[in-house]
Amino acid sequence: MKRILFSLAIPALFTMVSCSKEKPVTSDANEVTTTKDGSRFVLDTLNSNVEWKGYKVFKSENTSHFGTIKFESGDVTVKDGKLESGKFVADMASLTSEDLKNKKNDLEKLNGHLKSADFFEVGKFPTASYEITKVSPSAEGDYNTILDGNLTIKGITKPTQFKANVAVNGAEVSIATEPKDVMREEFGVKFQSPAANGVIKNEVTLQIRVKALEKK
């Protein structure tokens, strides 16, 4: 039973962006240089989420788990037709594994373990967040924008940069970041299963997808 639980718990480590509603325990945050000047757009929580992927032993499709985390709230500001600022708050209680969705018992065990004190302590840290601190245009590669920001998980804040495609189309803003590796242990997620079950990678791949609608 424990062996199954530990092996299923692997995805947890990769979970996404997590911020407590409480004051951060530790912080290496970037200074916020964005402003709230401009038009406010409110997050469409039904069409926005964080996608996560975690790995065991080797970083490959054959040893990975993946899932989603829903957003509780969020907004962005647009000034002169360009993204100016934004903050997104994720509901950690919504964390789930997509690859286990057809295995009800395994899914319930995994989700319960991920939300326990072994991992994300959802009772104590019910949310996760990403606040944009700087927006820079980019003309290189597949992404048109560089987002600098502060990622908070379990009360620990770290500066985190994402490449992203940002589009402002009338009353709608869309943001899709690159898949980005984050070191889970930096955010206090240090659980390891017994070596016999495979080493859990420190990397967690996160991708933020946001749709926001203009606040009238």
HELIX and SHEET records of a PDB file:
HELIX    1   1 LYS A    2  LEU A    8  1                                   7    
HELIX    2   2 ILE A   10  PHE A   14  5                                   5    
HELIX    3   3 THR A   45  ASN A   47  5                                   3    
HELIX    4   4 GLU A   61  THR A   63  5                                   3    
HELIX    5   5 MET A   92  SER A   94  5                                   3    
HELIX    6   6 LYS A  104  LEU A  114  1                                  11    
HELIX    7   7 ARG A  184  PHE A  187  5                                   4    
HELIX    8   8 ALA A  195  ASN A  197  5                                   3    
SHEET    1   A 9 THR A  26  SER A  27  0                                        
SHEET    2   A 9 ILE A 156  ASN A 169  1                                        
SHEET    3   A 9 THR A 145  ILE A 153 -1                                        
SHEET    4   A 9 THR A 127  PRO A 137 -1                                        
SHEET    5   A 9 LYS A  82  ASP A  91 -1                                        
SHEET    6   A 9 SER A  64  LYS A  79 -1                                        
SHEET    7   A 9 SER A  39  LEU A  43 -1                                        
SHEET    8   A 9 ILE A 200  GLU A 214 -1                                        
SHEET    9   A 9 ASN A  49  LYS A  56 -1                                        
SHEET    1   B 3 THR A  26  SER A  27  0                                        
SHEET    2   B 3 ILE A 156  ASN A 169  1                                        
SHEET    3   B 3 GLU A 172  THR A 177 -1                                        
SHEET    1   C 7 THR A  26  SER A  27  0                                        
SHEET    2   C 7 ILE A 156  ASN A 169  1                                        
SHEET    3   C 7 THR A 145  ILE A 153 -1                                        
SHEET    4   C 7 THR A 127  PRO A 137 -1                                        
SHEET    5   C 7 LYS A  82  ASP A  91 -1                                        
SHEET    6   C 7 SER A  64  LYS A  79 -1                                        
SHEET    7   C 7 THR A  96  SER A  97 -1                                        
SHEET    1   D 9 THR A  26  SER A  27  0                                        
SHEET    2   D 9 ILE A 156  ASN A 169  1                                        
SHEET    3   D 9 THR A 145  ILE A 153 -1                                        
SHEET    4   D 9 THR A 127  PRO A 137 -1                                        
SHEET    5   D 9 LYS A  82  ASP A  91 -1                                        
SHEET    6   D 9 SER A  64  LYS A  79 -1                                        
SHEET    7   D 9 SER A  39  LEU A  43 -1                                        
SHEET    8   D 9 ILE A 200  GLU A 214 -1                                        
SHEET    9   D 9 LYS A 180  MET A 183 -1                                        
END                                                                             
